[in-house]
Structure formats: structure tokens, C-alpha cells
Amino acid sequence: MNEQERFVVLGRPRRIWAVGAIHGDVDRLAALHDDIGARFQPGDRLIYLGNLIGRGPRVRDTMDELLSFRRAVLSVRGVIVSDLVYLRGGQEEMWQKLLQLQFAPNPTEVLQWMMTQGVDATLAAYGGSAYQGVAAARDGAVSLARWTGQLRTAQRAAPGHDTLFAALRRAAYTERRQERLPELLFVNAGIDTSRPLAAQGDSFWWGGGAWSRIEGPYAGFGRVVRGYDPGHGGLAATPATVTLDGGCGFSGTLACGCFGPDGELLEVVEV
């Protein structure tokens, strides 16, 4: 995957609506969409910061809600496809790895770890279970490949789901149009400030532990925004970072931050 496929350049939009981790809570997502939908205008961008799925029991409904709102927003005159961006979160990364479980050297252990991280909700949504996966792993790689193939088939059978998963990107950022200088960076859970953007790898999903140590600009970005805090510290903003995780999926709220063209946080919507 080349850099253009991994990252999205948002340019310098009128406003950016950044949605934190959803974790399959379709009711809160629908309520947030009602709020955003009434105010979204041409020239705005809407970015989902990953962890769309997992944890909550209504993963398929959540995907359908995301697709339905996408169609509604794109029906507005002046709104184009690139105005909506979806980032890959830890939950989506685990799900894609689960669909390739037959290639793991220790598939049973990997599956068991994923289940502790909330992937069981997504697995159930597409007709699978951990019991089936463990049984298939014990039977060998061929049986496991057959099992993951059934999950892929179920995902493809859900209209639009396969396409949305394929559209996920690792990060997104704004830049000044004329100078092409970076401004805001949007990620799922964290970054490793010792590495350049192109070398972050899994840090986007599992690098949240070092978040509190970000005290100044990273790689020219004045501020880094994330949608999931693995430490569950709640909403937070510093001159260098913003966390838009109200605890959705963990009995908390779904949060959305609205950013102005110069990167200022104009408001936070919670539902």
C-alpha cells in the first residue's frame, strides 16, 4: 500500500467533524448523526477516528448506519466523496487479522487474545464464534482457512460492508493549501514520536501509552487528534493533543470534535 492509500490529505477545509471510537453503539451513533447532519455543510470534512466496530452487540447495524449516513451526506449539493474519511482502529485491525488467522503461527492464542479485546462482538455479527475458531485451529490450517472464508463470505453478503472496510486509512491530516505545511494530524489511538509518519505501523492502534508524553509539535503537526484512549482517561485537550474518547462501548458517551480551519477546537458534541 503506497502513502496515498495509507494516509488522507484533508487540505484546509471549512470545518472538520472528528468522531471518536464508536465500538458498535449504533444508538449513540445515530443520535450523533442527527446532530451533525443538521449542521454539515459543503466544504466541511467528516472523519471517523477508528474503532467503529467491536465491543457493542450491534456491529452490523453500526456499519449500516455509517453507510446510510454516508449516502445522506453525499446527497447534499457540493459534498463530494473525499469529504468523508474513515480511519482503521485497533478493532478493525484485529478483525482483518482474524480473517487471515490461518497464517498465524499460533492461531489459538491469537484468537483468545483478540476475544479479550472485544473482537467477539464483530465475530458474532458475521456468524462466527470463538468456539468455532478454536475448533478449526485444532483441525489445522485448511479447516481454519475454511472458517475464515465463511466469515469473509458473510461480510461480503452485507451490502457495502466490504467496501467500507476496504476504504479504511491509517491517518489523515490537514495542510495549508499554499505552503503545503502540515497542521492537524488525526489518528486512532496513538503515535510513536520517535518515528516519522510513514514508519508508525501498529503505533496508530497500540501506541496510546506514550500519548501523555507528547508535549509539542510532532513532524511539523501543531496538534495530534485521536479517537480512542486505551487508558480510558476521558475527553482531554492540550496545546499539542486532543483525545475524543468519551468511553463509548464502555458505558460512556460518543464524542465528536468540531475543528475550525486553523485547527482550533470549536466544540465537542457528546451523545
ABEGO torsion letter per residue (X at the ends): XBAAAABBBAEBBABBBBBBBAGGBAAAAAAAAAAAAAABBBGBBBBBAEGABEGBABAAAAAAAAAAAAAAAAABBGBBAAABBBBBBAAAAAAAAAAAAAABABAAAAAAAAAAAGAAAAAAAAGBBAAAAAAAAAAEAAAAAAAAAAAAAAAAABBGAAAAAAABBABBBBBBAAAGBBBBBBBAABBBAABBAAAAEAAAAAAAAAAAABABBBGGBABBBBABBAAGAEBBBBAABBBBBAGBGAGBBBBBBBBBAAGBBABBBBX
